[in-house]
Amino acid sequence: MLFKHLRILILGMFLILSACAHYQKIPFEKTKTLYQGQDINDSLILRQTPLFLTHNSASNYNRIGRPSARYDDQGKEQIYVDTEHPVIYYLKRTFTTQKGNYTNLIYRVHFPKVPFSLVPFYLTAGKNVGLLVVMTLDAEKRPVLVTTVGTCGCYQAIVPTSFLPRDALPLKWQDKPMNVYGEILPSRLNYTNIQNPKLLIHIRPGVHRVMDLEIVDEQAIRKSLHFNIIPAPLLPMQELEHIPLGSGTTSFYFDKGVLKGHVKGSVKPWESIFLSLPSLDFFVGSDKIYADRKKTDNPFYTSLKPWNREASDMWDFVTFLKFWGWRL
C-alpha cells in the first residue's frame, strides 16, 4: 500500500514538472522558421495545408524532417528523421453524418526527437515524434473544425472555426480559450475578413506541442521579413510505409509483433513507466500509424481510459467526434 501511494505521489510530481515545461520562456528570434507545403497538383490539399511555425531551429530536434532509413555499422535497420529534407504528409478521407457530408484533410509532420530532460522534465522524451493536423471541411469545402494531436494520440484538441454552425458545438461548450494540458488554444478560429486565409500552427520547441493556432493572410506571411520560409513537399501518407532502404524499402511502422502499428524507435520510456498502468498500455505514448485498427491492431485512441479505446479512436472520426461531444 505504501509503495502504491509513493508511486502515485512520484507520478504526480513528474506530471507537474512536465506541465511546467510548457511555460519555459522561448528565446527571442528575429527570424522564425516556417514550413510551407508545396509540389502537389491537388489545389484543395495545397490550399488547406497549414503553415508550421517552429522555434529554436538551431537545435536539430526542433526541425521538421523526412522519416528515413539506413543501416548502422552492424548492418541493422535504423529509422530516423532527416531534417535536411522536410516533408509534410497528407491523407484525404470523407465521412457522413445526419447533418451532411464532410472531408478530412489530414497532415502529418515528424521531428527527430523530444530530448531527454529532467529540468524541465519532458515526460514525452523519445525519438521520431510527430504531429497530426486534421482540417474538417463541410460540403462547401470550408473548414469547420481543426483537430490537432500528437502522433501518439496525446494532447488532442478540437477547435471550431467561424464556419461551424452553433448547433454543432458540444452542449457544454464555453466560448473561451481552452486549456489543453497547459497550452492555451483559442476557442474559435475566425476566417472572416481574411483575403487569403491560412492556418498557422505555433509549435513549442523541445516538446513539439501545439502552443497556439491562428488564421493569417498567407500573402502577408510570404511578404514578411520575420520568417524564414522552408518549402516542404506534400507527399501521400502511404509513402511512410515504403521508405527507401538500400535496394528496397521498409516501413516507418512495425508490421508485426507486440509493437505492430507503432513507429519504429518511438517507445517513450518515461511514459511507459508512469502511464502504462493507468492506461493498461505498456507502449502508451509511442507514436503510431493513423489507420484502421482492424488492420493494424492498434487503435489511434485519444483517451487514456482503457474502456474508451474504441470510442476515442480518431480513425473512426464520426464516433470520435460524438465521444468528445461534437454534433456534426
PyMOL commands that set and color helices and strands:
alter all, ss='L'
color gray80, all
select helices_A, chain A and resi 2-23+43-48+60-62+166-168+218-223+237-241+269-279+293-296+306-308+317-323
alter helices_A, ss='H'
color red, helices_A
select strands_A, chain A and resi 32-38+51-54+66-71+77-82+88-97+100-110+113-114+126-127+130-137+143-150+157-160+178-180+183-185+197-203+210-217+227-236+243-245+248-250
alter strands_A, ss='S'
color yellow, strands_A
deselect
rebuild
show_as cartoon
